Structure formats: C-alpha cells, structure tokens
Amino acid sequence: MIEPVFVPRAPGAPEGDGHVLALVTDAKAGKSAIHVWDAAHLDDGPAARVHLLHASPQTFHGALLPRAH
C-alpha cells in the first residue's frame, strides 16, 4: 500500500470528516485497487474498493498539493 491520502467530505468540512484513499497492489495477482475508508470508522475496514484493470506501480509519496486557504 502506498501513502494514504485524506480527502475532505466537502469543502469546509470539519477536520477529519472525509475519506482516506490508498492504492493497494497484489503483486502475485498482478492487480491493484484503490481502497476507500470512512475516516471516522477506519477500524471497519474499507467502505469501497475500486478495482483497476492492471497493476499500478507503487510510488514513493502520495500527491503533494498546495494547501487551500
């Protein structure tokens, strides 16, 4: 799994109200999926999985974007 990325539920949402996304690759199967967790309920496991048609290469870091003010 690569570095998870936090996505707010909506603009102006309270801190921590959103989803955590991570790219997960099964090297043996040659497939990847994006796993989506509800940030308030991480222990429940992924709320959704988006299966990709191929294995996506792992990267060193997630996206680095300027902070919106």
N, C-alpha and C positions, 0 to 999 in steps of 0.2 A: 504494500500500500504506500502511496506517496503522501506527502504532506497534506493533511486535510485543509479544506478551505471553508470558512464560515460565510454564509450568505444570509443577510437580514431578511426577515419575512416580508417587510415592506419598508419603503423609505420612512425614516423617523421612528422605526420600531424600537422598543426598549432594548437595552443591551442584553444580548443572549437570546433574544426572541428571533429564531430563524432556524436554518438548517445547516448541517455540516456535510460537505461532499468530499469524497475521496475516490481516486482511481485505484481499483484493486485488480491485479493481474494474476491469473493462474498460469504460470509458466509451463507446467506439464500439459495442460489442456490447450495452451496457445490462445487463450481468450481473456478479455478484460471486461470489467463492468464498472460503472460509476455507482457507488453506494451512497444513499441519502439518508441521514439520520435527522430526527427532530432534536434540536439542540437541548431542549428541556427534558428529553427522555432517552439519553444515549444508551442507558442500560437495556432498553427494549430492543436494541439491535436496529438494523436498517429498516426504515419505513418503506423504502423503494430501492430497486436495483435496475439500472439501465444497462442492458447487455449490449456490448459492442460486437460488430461482426468480425473483429480481428483483435489480436493482442496489441495493446498500445504500449509503446516503450515507456519505462519509468524515467522520470526526470528528477533532478536534484532538488528543486524547490517548486512550490506552487506559484500561482500568479502573484506578482507584486504590482499593485496599482497605487496611484496616489490617493491619499485619504481625502474623501469629500468633506467639505466644510459647509 
